[in-house]
């Protein structure tokens, strides 16, 4: 198992949720960028009732469900990662948590923790080894 990739999944899920939210905003703009006619019905530049509003509404509902499912997955996955990280020594937990959960750069981690970047990399490498052992032992218990 590649522990680093396992940890990176938290950030990837977060990015995916943000991308879906941006898509939702774009669809909202499309749905609300239609002028109503005298009867209050939306129409496009041909004067006919626009299917864009209907299509956008359907897409918005489907996208909202997808986002909700992704958020649930993100929360569960993040909690799983945090639970595993909490089994590490304090400094190893601090390094990995700051980078993979709080999305800090390695330089920011070093500065906040009072370490050099080289020290942070050493701690990170040791933490990844220890985390792999923790995850492997827990997988055997199941």
C-alpha positions in Angstrom: 0.0 0.0 0.0 1.3 3.5 -0.9 0.5 5.4 2.3 1.4 8.8 0.8 -1.3 8.3 -1.9 -3.7 7.1 0.7 -3.2 10.4 2.6 -3.4 12.5 -0.6 -6.9 11.2 -1.2 -8.2 13.6 1.4 -7.0 16.6 -0.6 -8.2 15.1 -3.9 -11.7 14.6 -2.5 -11.6 18.2 -1.3 -10.6 19.5 -4.7 -13.3 17.4 -6.4 -15.9 18.9 -4.1 -14.7 22.4 -4.9 -14.8 21.7 -8.6 -18.3 20.3 -8.4 -19.4 23.4 -6.4 -17.9 25.6 -9.1 -19.8 23.7 -11.7 -23.0 24.2 -9.6 -22.3 27.9 -9.6 -21.9 27.9 -13.4 -25.2 26.1 -13.8 -26.9 28.5 -11.5 -25.6 31.4 -13.6 -27.0 29.7 -16.8 -30.3 29.0 -15.1 -30.7 32.6 -13.9 -29.4 34.3 -17.0 -32.6 34.1 -18.9 -35.1 37.0 -19.3 -38.8 36.4 -18.7 -41.4 37.3 -21.3 -44.7 39.1 -20.5 -46.2 35.9 -19.1 -43.3 35.4 -16.8 -42.0 32.4 -18.7 -38.3 32.4 -19.5 -37.3 32.7 -23.2 -34.1 32.7 -25.1 -33.1 35.0 -27.9 -35.6 33.3 -30.3 -38.5 34.2 -28.0 -39.4 30.6 -27.2 -39.5 29.1 -23.8 -36.0 28.1 -23.0 -35.0 24.5 -22.3 -31.8 25.8 -20.8 -33.6 26.5 -17.5 -35.2 23.1 -17.4 -32.0 21.3 -18.3 -30.0 23.4 -15.8 -32.5 22.6 -13.0 -32.3 18.9 -13.6 -28.5 19.1 -13.7 -28.5 21.2 -10.5 -30.5 18.6 -8.6 -28.3 15.7 -9.8 -25.1 17.7 -9.0 -26.4 18.6 -5.5 -26.9 14.8 -4.8 -23.4 14.1 -6.2 -21.9 16.8 -4.0 -23.7 15.5 -0.9 -22.4 12.0 -1.5 -18.9 13.3 -2.0 -19.0 15.4 1.2 -20.2 12.3 3.1 -17.3 10.3 1.6 -14.8 13.1 2.3 -15.9 13.3 6.0 -15.7 9.6 6.5 -12.3 9.3 4.8 -10.8 12.3 6.6 -11.9 10.8 9.9 -10.3 7.5 9.0 -7.1 9.2 8.2 -7.1 11.4 11.3 -7.8 8.3 13.5 -4.7 6.6 11.9 -2.6 9.7 12.3 -3.5 10.0 16.0 -1.6 6.7 16.6 1.7 8.3 15.6 4.1 10.1 17.9 3.3 13.7 18.4 5.9 15.2 16.1 5.0 12.7 13.3 1.3 13.4 13.7 2.0 17.2 13.6 3.9 17.0 10.4 1.5 14.8 8.5 -1.7 16.4 9.9 -0.5 19.9 8.9 0.4 18.8 5.4 -2.4 16.3 4.5 -5.3 17.6 6.6 -4.6 21.3 6.8 -3.0 21.5 3.3 0.1 23.4 4.5 3.2 23.3 2.4 6.3 21.5 3.8 7.9 24.9 4.3 4.9 26.2 6.2 5.0 23.0 8.4 8.7 23.5 9.1 8.1 27.2 10.0 5.1 26.5 12.3 6.8 23.6 14.1 10.2 25.3 14.4 12.0 22.7 12.3 14.1 23.0 9.2 12.6 21.7 6.0 15.2 18.8 6.0 14.0 17.8 9.5 10.4 17.9 8.4 11.2 15.6 5.5 13.0 13.2 7.8 10.0 13.2 10.2 7.6 12.8 7.3 9.5 9.8 5.9 9.6 8.1 9.4 5.9 8.9 9.9 5.0 7.3 6.6 6.8 4.1 7.6 5.1 4.1 11.0 1.7 4.8 9.5 2.1 2.0 7.0 2.8 -0.4 9.9 -0.2 0.9 11.8 -2.5 0.5 8.8 -1.1 -3.0 8.0 -1.6 -4.2 11.6 -5.2 -2.8 11.6 -6.0 -4.5 8.3 -4.8 -7.8 9.7 -7.2 -7.4 12.7 -10.2 -7.1 10.5 
